[in-house]
């Protein structure tokens, strides 16, 4: 009898300790979440604070544990506490994303955002301009002739570029970083002189290099979404011909969708052999020899919606970069609720392909040669392709978005 009473007393003591621990855990978790929300609310404006207060009522922040009752199944209470912890963890993660998004919107260049040149779009306030789309034309220090071929064909210049921004909400800039970590190099001075003449560059806090294209793309989207509040963010190479009116119409059809990834989707082979073009050092991650990549947009031109650009900005420290830039971008969206849109008007061939389509009333949004991963001899051929495959002059101004 004495032993039975002793065991019962011990069991009762264990139960009481469990309940006490659950109560303490509940109180501490509630305090942590409230402190996190208070800290978050201090860093964002009144509108965002009001949004948080509406979405996170006190009743959803505190675990419901009956501290007065000492009866019930201990394992059930432990399981309940585990569920509450997971719920609180999701709440904290959601708040962290909201806070990171707000910080990205207020970025001033101190956290890897662009070192923006003295351009016509220099923003003197902390308010991001509202735009339809931002197009970044990826270029290199050695590509002056390519840039001039684009300026002489499909890219508006000077006052027309500014007018496109104010009247159509379209930003278009050549995107380039720096030649080294030391500012003031000869190559950088050359770009600065070109920028002074044309006012059409977007400088990144990035060191240029062929094997740094994935990093450049990531920094571009992070920097662009921090500077401009646009519906879409586009990446295009400087050896691609673009019809701006057709491109704008294509994007406008998907404007109401929150998370879209638009381009010519492909799934090429994973190349394990060293020394070949597009070699993938991490080929083993994609399965057995002969496997293909997941679906992703070809790198010549693609567009992503604002939510996806913001996602890249918020998570840029965690996103893995593969050897190939287009594969890297596609991998960042795997597992997310993203609509992949395969639009073949973004990858027309050069004459006669784009010419025939234009004559049939289906002008291409972008044209290039697959064999060259861009226009073959783009400097020499850009004008010819523009004349044969370009949309009507002024199409961008006459198209309503």
Secondary structure, 3 states (H helix, E strand, C coil): CHHHHHHHHHHHHHHHHHHHHHHHHHHHHHHHHHHHHHHHHHHCCHHHHHHHHHHCCHHHCCCCCCCCCCCCCHHHHHHHHHHHHHHHHHHHHHHHHHHHHHHHHCCCCCCCCCCCCCCCCCCCCCCCEEEEEEEEEECCCCCHHHHHHHHCCCCCCCHHHHHHHHHHCEEEEEEEEECCCCCCCHHHHHHHHHHHHHCCEEEEEEECCHHHHHHHHHHHHHHHHHHEEEEEEEEEECCCEECHHHHHHHHHCCCCCCCEEEEEEECCECECCCCCCCECCCHHHHCCCCCECCCEEEEEEEEEEHHHHHHHHHCCCCCCCCCCHHHHHHHHCCCCCCEEEECHHHCECCCCHHHHHHHCCCCCCEECEHHHCECCCHHHHHHHHHHHHCCCCCHHHHCCC
